[in-house]
Amino acid sequence: MNEKQLPPEGGPGAPDIPAVSAANWRPFGWLPCDLSLEVPVAHFTVRELLRLAPGNIVPTEWSRGAEVPLRANGQLIGWAEFEPVGDHIGARITELV
């Protein structure tokens, strides 16, 4: 189940996109973006969503230690895994694409 499914590479006729380095993006470093991690929750209903309260646990279909997709403004940028950090949960980036 934990197969990385990345967007398909450019096929025949796809435009050549030059590689982008971090140095090219430095002038834009101040721009805000939304980061999200996608965790699949099977068979979750609106009723369950409306009943959510602080402290509730929502079972997922993702196994512990499995990588989850990391997105910036909706675009897949890499993979991460959750790990405990004191009383919180953090995300460790494992791969950038």
C-alpha atoms as an extended CHARMM CRD file, in Angstrom:
* protein
*
        97  EXT
         1         1  MET       CA              0.0000000000        0.0000000000        0.0000000000  PROA      1               0.0000000000
         2         2  ASN       CA              2.8880000000        2.3860000000        0.6280000000  PROA      2               0.0000000000
         3         3  GLU       CA              3.9130000000        2.8030000000       -2.9810000000  PROA      3               0.0000000000
         4         4  LYS       CA              5.0710000000        6.2460000000       -3.9610000000  PROA      4               0.0000000000
         5         5  GLN       CA              2.9420000000        7.4000000000       -6.8240000000  PROA      5               0.0000000000
         6         6  LEU       CA              4.5520000000       10.4700000000       -8.2580000000  PROA      6               0.0000000000
         7         7  PRO       CA              3.1050000000       12.4600000000      -11.1380000000  PROA      7               0.0000000000
         8         8  PRO       CA              4.1200000000       10.9940000000      -14.5060000000  PROA      8               0.0000000000
         9         9  GLU       CA              7.2600000000       12.2790000000      -16.1440000000  PROA      9               0.0000000000
        10        10  GLY       CA              6.9510000000       14.2290000000      -19.3610000000  PROA      10              0.0000000000
        11        11  GLY       CA              6.2820000000       11.9000000000      -22.2410000000  PROA      11              0.0000000000
        12        12  PRO       CA              6.8170000000       12.3640000000      -25.9470000000  PROA      12              0.0000000000
        13        13  GLY       CA              6.1270000000       15.9250000000      -26.9820000000  PROA      13              0.0000000000
        14        14  ALA       CA              6.3170000000       17.2490000000      -23.4000000000  PROA      14              0.0000000000
        15        15  PRO       CA              8.1530000000       20.5820000000      -23.1040000000  PROA      15              0.0000000000
        16        16  ASP       CA             11.7000000000       20.5110000000      -21.7550000000  PROA      16              0.0000000000
        17        17  ILE       CA             11.7200000000       22.2010000000      -18.3720000000  PROA      17              0.0000000000
        18        18  PRO       CA             15.1370000000       23.3490000000      -17.1730000000  PROA      18              0.0000000000
        19        19  ALA       CA             16.3400000000       22.2170000000      -13.7540000000  PROA      19              0.0000000000
        20        20  VAL       CA             15.7160000000       24.7570000000      -11.0150000000  PROA      20              0.0000000000
        21        21  SER       CA             18.2690000000       25.3230000000       -8.2890000000  PROA      21              0.0000000000
        22        22  ALA       CA             17.6160000000       26.7550000000       -4.8340000000  PROA      22              0.0000000000
        23        23  ALA       CA             19.7310000000       29.7840000000       -5.7790000000  PROA      23              0.0000000000
        24        24  ASN       CA             17.2320000000       30.7090000000       -8.5050000000  PROA      24              0.0000000000
        25        25  TRP       CA             14.4360000000       30.8420000000       -5.9150000000  PROA      25              0.0000000000
        26        26  ARG       CA             16.2190000000       32.8880000000       -3.2100000000  PROA      26              0.0000000000
        27        27  PRO       CA             14.6740000000       36.2200000000       -4.3190000000  PROA      27              0.0000000000
        28        28  PHE       CA             11.2370000000       34.6680000000       -3.7400000000  PROA      28              0.0000000000
        29        29  GLY       CA             12.0360000000       33.2610000000       -0.2810000000  PROA      29              0.0000000000
        30        30  TRP       CA              9.6590000000       35.6390000000        1.4450000000  PROA      30              0.0000000000
        31        31  LEU       CA              6.5750000000       34.4440000000       -0.4890000000  PROA      31              0.0000000000
        32        32  PRO       CA              4.1630000000       32.4920000000        1.7330000000  PROA      32              0.0000000000
        33        33  CYS       CA              3.0490000000       28.9780000000        0.7990000000  PROA      33              0.0000000000
        34        34  ASP       CA              0.7920000000       26.3260000000        2.3050000000  PROA      34              0.0000000000
        35        35  LEU       CA              2.4180000000       23.0000000000        3.1850000000  PROA      35              0.0000000000
        36        36  SER       CA              0.2380000000       19.9420000000        3.5940000000  PROA      36              0.0000000000
        37        37  LEU       CA              0.7310000000       16.2650000000        4.3270000000  PROA      37              0.0000000000
        38        38  GLU       CA             -1.8340000000       13.8630000000        2.9170000000  PROA      38              0.0000000000
        39        39  VAL       CA             -2.9670000000       11.0060000000        5.1250000000  PROA      39              0.0000000000
        40        40  PRO       CA             -5.7040000000        8.7580000000        3.7070000000  PROA      40              0.0000000000
        41        41  VAL       CA             -8.7120000000        8.2570000000        5.9720000000  PROA      41              0.0000000000
        42        42  ALA       CA            -11.0220000000        5.5650000000        4.5840000000  PROA      42              0.0000000000
        43        43  HSD       CA            -14.7660000000        5.5340000000        5.1780000000  PROA      43              0.0000000000
        44        44  PHE       CA            -14.8170000000        8.9060000000        6.9740000000  PROA      44              0.0000000000
        45        45  THR       CA            -18.2560000000       10.5000000000        6.9450000000  PROA      45              0.0000000000
        46        46  VAL       CA            -19.4920000000       14.0610000000        7.3130000000  PROA      46              0.0000000000
        47        47  ARG       CA            -21.1970000000       12.9510000000       10.5410000000  PROA      47              0.0000000000
        48        48  GLU       CA            -17.7980000000       11.8810000000       11.9350000000  PROA      48              0.0000000000
        49        49  LEU       CA            -16.2630000000       15.1690000000       10.7840000000  PROA      49              0.0000000000
        50        50  LEU       CA            -18.9580000000       17.1620000000       12.5890000000  PROA      50              0.0000000000
        51        51  ARG       CA            -18.3850000000       15.1460000000       15.7800000000  PROA      51              0.0000000000
        52        52  LEU       CA            -14.6080000000       15.7570000000       15.8860000000  PROA      52              0.0000000000
        53        53  ALA       CA            -13.3590000000       17.3070000000       19.1000000000  PROA      53              0.0000000000
        54        54  PRO       CA             -9.9030000000       18.0130000000       20.5270000000  PROA      54              0.0000000000
        55        55  GLY       CA             -8.2920000000       14.7820000000       21.6570000000  PROA      55              0.0000000000
        56        56  ASN       CA            -10.2010000000       12.5190000000       19.2490000000  PROA      56              0.0000000000
        57        57  ILE       CA             -8.1910000000        9.9040000000       17.3880000000  PROA      57              0.0000000000
        58        58  VAL       CA             -8.9830000000        9.3130000000       13.7190000000  PROA      58              0.0000000000
        59        59  PRO       CA             -7.8590000000        5.9140000000       12.3830000000  PROA      59              0.0000000000
        60        60  THR       CA             -6.0500000000        6.0620000000        9.0550000000  PROA      60              0.0000000000
        61        61  GLU       CA             -4.9560000000        3.5840000000        6.4260000000  PROA      61              0.0000000000
        62        62  TRP       CA             -1.3380000000        4.7250000000        6.6510000000  PROA      62              0.0000000000
        63        63  SER       CA              1.0610000000        2.4940000000        8.5840000000  PROA      63              0.0000000000
        64        64  ARG       CA              3.4560000000        3.8720000000       11.1670000000  PROA      64              0.0000000000
        65        65  GLY       CA              6.7350000000        4.9650000000        9.6290000000  PROA      65              0.0000000000
        66        66  ALA       CA              5.2690000000        5.0510000000        6.1100000000  PROA      66              0.0000000000
        67        67  GLU       CA              5.9720000000        8.0730000000        3.9720000000  PROA      67              0.0000000000
        68        68  VAL       CA              3.1850000000       10.5250000000        3.1620000000  PROA      68              0.0000000000
        69        69  PRO       CA              3.0090000000       12.9710000000        0.2380000000  PROA      69              0.0000000000
        70        70  LEU       CA              4.2450000000       16.5120000000        1.0270000000  PROA      70              0.0000000000
        71        71  ARG       CA              2.6440000000       19.3100000000       -0.9940000000  PROA      71              0.0000000000
        72        72  ALA       CA              3.3320000000       23.0390000000       -1.2850000000  PROA      72              0.0000000000
        73        73  ASN       CA              0.3530000000       25.0090000000       -2.5930000000  PROA      73              0.0000000000
        74        74  GLY       CA             -1.1250000000       21.7460000000       -3.8620000000  PROA      74              0.0000000000
        75        75  GLN       CA              1.9760000000       20.6620000000       -5.8290000000  PROA      75              0.0000000000
        76        76  LEU       CA              3.7940000000       17.4800000000       -4.8200000000  PROA      76              0.0000000000
        77        77  ILE       CA              7.2640000000       18.4970000000       -3.6440000000  PROA      77              0.0000000000
        78        78  GLY       CA              8.3620000000       15.4320000000       -1.7150000000  PROA      78              0.0000000000
        79        79  TRP       CA              7.6930000000       12.7920000000        0.8880000000  PROA      79              0.0000000000
        80        80  ALA       CA              7.7480000000       12.9090000000        4.6830000000  PROA      80              0.0000000000
        81        81  GLU       CA              7.1470000000       10.6520000000        7.6470000000  PROA      81              0.0000000000
        82        82  PHE       CA              5.5780000000       11.4630000000       10.9920000000  PROA      82              0.0000000000
        83        83  GLU       CA              7.5800000000       11.1500000000       14.1780000000  PROA      83              0.0000000000
        84        84  PRO       CA              6.9110000000       12.0310000000       17.8090000000  PROA      84              0.0000000000
        85        85  VAL       CA              8.5270000000       15.2050000000       19.1530000000  PROA      85              0.0000000000
        86        86  GLY       CA              7.8310000000       15.4160000000       22.8810000000  PROA      86              0.0000000000
        87        87  ASP       CA              4.0600000000       15.7920000000       23.3020000000  PROA      87              0.0000000000
        88        88  HSD       CA              3.6240000000       16.7370000000       19.6330000000  PROA      88              0.0000000000
        89        89  ILE       CA              3.9150000000       15.0270000000       16.2920000000  PROA      89              0.0000000000
        90        90  GLY       CA              6.3410000000       16.2920000000       13.6980000000  PROA      90              0.0000000000
        91        91  ALA       CA              7.0930000000       15.5170000000       10.0850000000  PROA      91              0.0000000000
        92        92  ARG       CA             10.5540000000       14.6160000000        8.8390000000  PROA      92              0.0000000000
        93        93  ILE       CA             11.1260000000       15.2870000000        5.1400000000  PROA      93              0.0000000000
        94        94  THR       CA             12.6090000000       12.1440000000        3.6360000000  PROA      94              0.0000000000
        95        95  GLU       CA             12.6940000000       13.0430000000       -0.0520000000  PROA      95              0.0000000000
        96        96  LEU       CA             12.2620000000       16.1140000000       -2.2210000000  PROA      96              0.0000000000
        97        97  VAL       CA             11.2430000000       15.6700000000       -5.8540000000  PROA      97              0.0000000000
